[in-house]
Amino acid sequence: MALAASAAAVRAPRASFATFARADRGHPEPGYHHFGLRARVSGAAASSVLSSRFATPVALARAFRGPIRAPPRPALPAVVAESAGETDWNDEPTVNVPISFFSVLNLSPARASPASIEAAYTSVIQRELVEGFSNNCLAARADLVDAAAQVISDPELRAEHEFDLKNGRLTPVPASQLGGALALMQEAGEHESVIEYAPECLAAARSRVARRDITLSAALAHCELSHNALTATPPRVGEGCELLDIASSILIAEAGRSFSRELQETIDLTLREMAPAYVIELIAMPLESKRERAAGVRALRHILWAEPSNALNDRDAYVVEVNRHLTANEIRDLFTEAPDNVPADQEEVYQSAMALMVVGYREKRPALIVDAGT
């Protein structure tokens, strides 16, 4: 199932990123910047390809542990149902999700005064969202923002909601409102919860459009987690790139390359920009991590001998850094397979010759030493 693997999707083997170093991946034109969309991001997840492509990174394992869940409330507050207009939510299947009306409005219970509720409501309603959400999703989102403001403004309903949150009770959300609910959860920073509950929401989705809304939220959740990893100190480049890889995969699998195109272009460009740093991270891993190092060397070939439009800004400095981490065998394999149409760089020729001599001497293969002189 597409999204069924999404909560486990954030567990990718690093080798999967090697494909993003390829020059023929269809990257966008220059001019986009890493997560210029970040302030407009909201999230959820999907894509059947994930179950075979990804497994869970240890770094994120704790984040994706299932919460301890108390039984859900039997229904949403009556005031919420009224905000749905003509739709009778009681006729729909529901999915229990951990949505907090305080988080939806970016308020804490202590700060939720009448004036702050009104200001928060206006801010959320007017927030600019990433392109791609359907009109139905946007309407459901607005209904839930209305409901949040009404519930928090009513002392009795607010007390019930706070009790539910404190006791881990989930809120049953009708299938027609799930896209809006996940979008709001993502905007509130509940990225892991969006990813966790997206598969169940997808299973309840009644249309392809609804599935796209849920998928878009999931992809955005992965993007936000990626941003957190890439801006950490020190940056967790591999983890960040894997999360972007997942975001790209689920969008394409569910909706194709034309869906939410600006977001997909931003993801592609970011992956291309981060490829050199990710390669360094891979080849700096211990020698026992053979699969990861091999993936790094494969991707390194595409980076070093990319088309001029994709060339490194300071290739010489990058090669020096790369050589600090590569073994003699890896250097030999890397530079002996350089494309014929790329002019030989003297320093690279020297490094390759030295690697041939080392390997030839160590493995008692005089032919390699001879090759070093030619």
Sequence and secondary structure as in RCSB ss.txt:
>XXXX:A:sequence
MALAASAAAVRAPRASFATFARADRGHPEPGYHHFGLRARVSGAAASSVLSSRFATPVALARAFRGPIRAPPRPA
LPAVVAESAGETDWNDEPTVNVPISFFSVLNLSPARASPASIEAAYTSVIQRELVEGFSNNCLAARADLVDAAAQ
VISDPELRAEHEFDLKNGRLTPVPASQLGGALALMQEAGEHESVIEYAPECLAAARSRVARRDITLSAALAHCEL
SHNALTATPPRVGEGCELLDIASSILIAEAGRSFSRELQETIDLTLREMAPAYVIELIAMPLESKRERAAGVRAL
RHILWAEPSNALNDRDAYVVEVNRHLTANEIRDLFTEAPDNVPADQEEVYQSAMALMVVGYREKRPALIVDAGT
>XXXX:A:secstr
 TGGGHHHHS   GGGGGGGG TTS    TT  TTTTGGG       TTHHHH    HHHHGGGS    B   SS
  HHHHHTTTT  GGGS EEEE   HHHHTT  GGG  HHHHHHHHHHHHT    TT  HHHHHHHHHHHHHHHH
HHHSHHHHHHHHHHHHTTB EEEEGGGHHHHHHHHHHTT HHHHHHHHHHHHHH  SHHHHHHHHHHHHHHHHHH
HHHHHTSSS  HHHHHHHHHHHHHHHHHHH TTTTHHHHHHHHHHHHHHHHHHHHHHHTS TT HHHHHHHHHHH
HHHHT  GGG  TTHHHHHHHHHTT  HHHHHHHHHT  TTS   HHHHHHHHHHHHHHHHHTT HHHHHHHT 
